[in-house]
Amino acid sequence: MTRSTQELQDITLLGNQNVVYQTEYAPEILEAFDNKHPDNDYFVTFTCPEFTSLCPITGQPDFATIYIRYIPHIKMVESKSLKLYLFSFRNHGDFHEDCVNIIMKDLIKLMQPKYIEVFGEFTPRGGIAIHPFANYGKPDSEYEQLAKTRLFAHEMRS
C-alpha cells in the first residue's frame, strides 16, 4: 500500500537537505500524516536519547532520553519533524516536568491520538534524577481508562 503524492503534500522536512535547525522552542515545526490503519490499535514508540533543554534558573543544560508512545487515531507524527521539534528545546528554559507535559500536549494538539504517554529519563544533576511521566487517553473512551491505569501503575525506578 503506497501513499499518493497528495497524501504526502504536507510532509516538507523529510528528505529536505536545507532544513534549518531551530534552537528555540518551535511547536509549529511538527508535521503529521494520515494513519492508514485508524481502526487498528497499535503502539508507535519513539526513543529520543539526545534531548536537551536548559534549567530555567541556572541556565545549565539538562540531558534526557525522552520516550514517546502513542496509539494513533487519524493522524501520526512524522519522525523528522519530531526530531527537529525536540531539538528546538535546546535553548528552552523549563523544568523537566514542564518539558514532558509540553511535548505531550503539543503532540495531542497535532494528532489527537487515542492514547499517548511521554516519559523523560533525565540525567542526574546535583545527585537527583528526575523522571517525569505524563499521559492522556481520549475522553469518554476506553483509552481514558487506559491512561488512568498506566499512570497509577507507572513503574518507579530505584
PERA-V161878 format. One record per residue. N is the residue number from 0. PHI is phi in whole degrees, 0 to 359 (none if undefined). PSI is psi in radians with two decimals (none if undefined). BURIAL is I if it has 9 or more other ideal C-beta (glycine too) atoms within 8 Angstrom, else O. Layout:
BEGIN
n/phi/psi/burial
N/PHI/PSI/BURIAL
N/PHI/PSI/BURIAL
END
This chain:
BEGIN
n/phi/psi/burial
0/none/1.89/O
1/263/2.84/O
2/261/2.51/O
3/279/2.85/O
4/300/-0.66/O
5/296/-0.70/O
6/296/-0.50/O
7/261/0.08/I
8/297/-0.45/O
9/269/-0.02/O
10/268/1.77/I
11/250/-0.28/O
12/268/-0.62/I
13/295/2.16/I
14/85/-0.12/O
15/280/2.05/O
16/278/-0.12/O
17/249/0.52/O
18/292/2.37/O
19/266/2.22/O
20/275/1.97/O
21/289/2.40/I
22/247/0.09/O
23/238/2.57/O
24/316/2.15/O
25/220/1.36/I
26/294/-0.38/I
27/293/-0.23/O
28/284/-0.32/I
29/296/2.38/I
30/235/2.63/I
31/230/2.77/I
32/223/2.86/I
33/290/2.43/O
34/277/2.09/I
35/280/-0.05/O
36/228/0.91/O
37/294/-0.31/O
38/274/-0.19/O
39/267/2.44/O
40/265/2.15/O
41/205/2.64/O
42/269/2.49/O
43/244/2.26/I
44/237/2.33/O
45/242/2.35/I
46/243/2.10/O
47/241/1.58/I
48/279/0.00/O
49/239/0.57/O
50/287/2.38/I
51/223/2.56/I
52/213/-3.09/I
53/242/2.51/I
54/296/2.27/I
55/289/-0.24/O
56/262/-0.91/O
57/268/-0.37/O
58/78/0.06/O
59/285/2.62/O
60/287/2.50/O
61/245/2.44/I
62/240/2.50/O
63/205/2.80/I
64/258/2.18/I
65/255/2.24/I
66/250/2.18/I
67/240/2.17/I
68/231/2.34/I
69/211/2.75/I
70/254/1.92/I
71/289/2.76/I
72/244/-1.69/I
73/269/-0.66/O
74/243/2.72/I
75/228/2.62/I
76/278/2.40/I
77/279/2.31/I
78/293/-0.64/O
79/292/-0.68/I
80/295/-0.62/I
81/296/-0.77/I
82/301/-0.82/I
83/293/-0.65/I
84/298/-0.85/I
85/297/-0.63/I
86/297/-0.52/I
87/292/-0.17/I
88/280/-0.10/I
89/310/-0.71/I
90/249/0.31/O
91/271/2.15/I
92/266/1.92/O
93/201/2.76/I
94/289/2.75/O
95/305/-0.80/I
96/299/-0.66/O
97/293/-0.77/O
98/302/-0.81/I
99/298/-0.77/I
100/291/-0.65/I
101/297/-0.80/I
102/302/-0.83/I
103/299/-0.82/I
104/294/-0.66/O
105/296/-0.69/I
106/289/-0.59/I
107/297/-0.81/I
108/300/-0.70/O
109/290/-0.79/I
110/248/-0.44/I
111/51/1.01/I
112/290/2.86/I
113/292/-0.71/I
114/208/2.55/I
115/209/2.56/I
116/220/2.52/I
117/230/2.24/I
118/235/2.26/I
119/249/2.09/I
120/255/1.52/I
121/278/2.48/I
122/294/2.39/O
123/300/2.46/O
124/225/2.37/I
125/66/0.41/O
126/84/0.12/O
127/231/2.27/O
128/260/2.42/O
129/241/2.24/O
130/231/1.35/I
131/288/2.55/I
132/228/2.25/I
133/227/2.53/I
134/212/2.96/I
135/206/2.42/I
136/235/2.46/I
137/308/2.20/I
138/302/2.59/O
139/58/0.67/O
140/218/3.01/O
141/296/-0.37/O
142/285/-0.47/I
143/296/-0.73/I
144/292/-0.67/O
145/302/-0.75/I
146/299/-0.78/I
147/296/-0.79/I
148/299/-0.82/O
149/290/-0.61/I
150/296/-0.85/I
151/289/-0.38/O
152/259/0.12/O
153/302/2.30/O
154/290/2.43/O
155/266/2.37/O
156/256/2.49/O
157/262/none/O
END
